[in-house]
């Protein structure tokens, strides 16, 4: 039974010798016997053996020649070959060793002697296998080291470099021959103190290792950061034999960390401090103000109607506008002032020290003056204004949270005051701000529960005084407050974007009402619906129109959409595109409040319009203001040349009616004829005035 796992070939032309080998070795090894060298050589080539017992004298090829033949076969260098001879030992030993034998046996072979020689051969095999494994591990380790992405160097006990890998050269710039024999401190950058290195080597010697961040110097002189780990290498006797260090260049990691710190603190679009970083700066300013007993100010700017501008332009153009605007604001700041972009269209300015609150106002006035000049984005002139809240510290708050909350409330108060203005924080601002938030929440609920109702104000034909159309006007029937004035909730709806779903509700209800009235044959030609700029420019507006017309069976030519001048000029090309699409459907188009906005004739002639509505601000004093009368005459003359119908709004007196009819106004609208009314009352009004209004 083979207990060693070793294969042995025994070659002898003496059958007695072969029987001896089998009897002595058969249970110890995997033994195969052969009477001649040729058959043994063939057997070896077929299945190599680890040990060969070869008789010196064999018929044909002798033992020495067989030894030479075996040694020429690849991977046979570790095979243990024992020559068996009866000749003089000294003569045969030299020849055997020269031929490649490892040992010899002298005839007659003694069993005990044979076993000892075999055990020696097996032990030699084990030693060689261990050596080969060690060599393979060493070669593998060197290959791993050399292909490692980490730089590796190994020193002797005198700390002289004896090995470096390719990554070492790539990172440091030094070739192996330039580093070998040197001490690692030739890489020192001079960045660290002697105490740092003393502490590092103390850890290496006491704990057997050290790891940490260190700054070293490349061959070209560049100082760079690396993560370094140093270990001691001990032998079996726990004696120091080497030091090994491996390191990685963390320059990119440092840059990434710096980039992350930047991204965490600065707005990527404008390069300004973001909200969190602004709070840090503000907190330091508040601490300094307490220590030095000084005052400072925070200005909180919110761009007016920026969302409409952003919806009108592409988002890329909106970003360009914000970048340009940020640069303008920077140019208006003092050297110690801090400008931050705290939100999408919100900016904060910190005035760390002020002698007077007038300094805050002066900055706002500079901003208003600068913003009076248009921004030019993609060849388009854009006018921007801002509503600003102002807080003085420590008067209005002693911590950053309170100040930012209060200045935000002051900003909303400025918006409520008409935009493009500013408002100082005061205690009652809190109440107004909470009311604003409550109103926004109620508006959202009102949209979900459809608490809105439509009122309709008749439009009267100036020549016949018959009702030919009606303008739909939204009203909010609040479950607790009753009817809420549009002047109160429309600005909030526009600011929050709720005007879009609200506008869709109005459009659908107005069309449904018209279709119901159309079936009564009371002579109503069309219904007018106000459309906000935000709704007009939103993606899918045309699809929304088509869906409402289809679902209500509303004739397209019975729908008139009213937009303000300011909406038209935000993006003239896009406006023309949308108006053409609406006109192609047969929908009527009107400019509301004409004369109060930009009123550019070059733009106006490009729009496929049907109607101009003269704003009531010109009608109110038309009977006693020559200027207002001249403006109205000019608008009517313009409409006549462009073949547009004119609607006079806000007619409250006989004088208003008479003058507008004399000047050629086509359609009249105002309290003189009828106030806005619910749909049922409109039906009654139409029936009663079917043949025209009397006494007007």
Secondary structure, DSSP 8 states (H G I E B T S, - for coil): ---S--EEEEE-S-HHHHHHHHHHHTTTSEEEEESSHHHHHHHHHHS--SEEEEESS-SSS-HHHHHHHHHHSTT-TT-EEEEEE-S-HHHHHHHHHHHT--EEEESS--HHHHHHHHHHHHHHHHHHHHHHHHHHHHHHHHHHHHH-SSEEEEE-TT-BEEEE-HHHHHHH---HHHHTTSBGGGGB-S-S-HHHHHHHHHHHHHHSEEEEEEEEE-TTS-EEEEEEEEEEEE-TTS-EEEEEEEEEE-HHHHHHHHHHHHHHHB-TTT--B-HHHHHHHHHHHHHHHHHHT--EEEEEEEETTHHHHHHHS-HHHHHHHHHHHHHHHHHHS-TT-EEEE-SSSEEEEEES--S-THHHHHHHHHHHHHHTS-EEETTEEE---EEEEEEEETTT-SSHHHHHHHHHHHHHHHHHTTSS-EEE--HHHHHHHHHHHHHHHHHHHHHHHT-EEEEEEEEEETTT--EEEEEEEEEEEETTTEEE-HHHHHHHHHHHTTHHHHHHHHHHHHHHHHHHHHTTT----EEEEE--HHHHHSTTHHHHHHHHHHHHT--GGGEEEEEEHHHHTSSHHHHHHHHHHHHHTT-EEEEEEETSS---HHHHTTS--SEEEE-HHHHTTTTT-HHHHHHHHHHHHHHHHTT-EEEE----SHHHHHHHHHHT--EE-STTT---B-HHHHHHHHHHTTT--S--
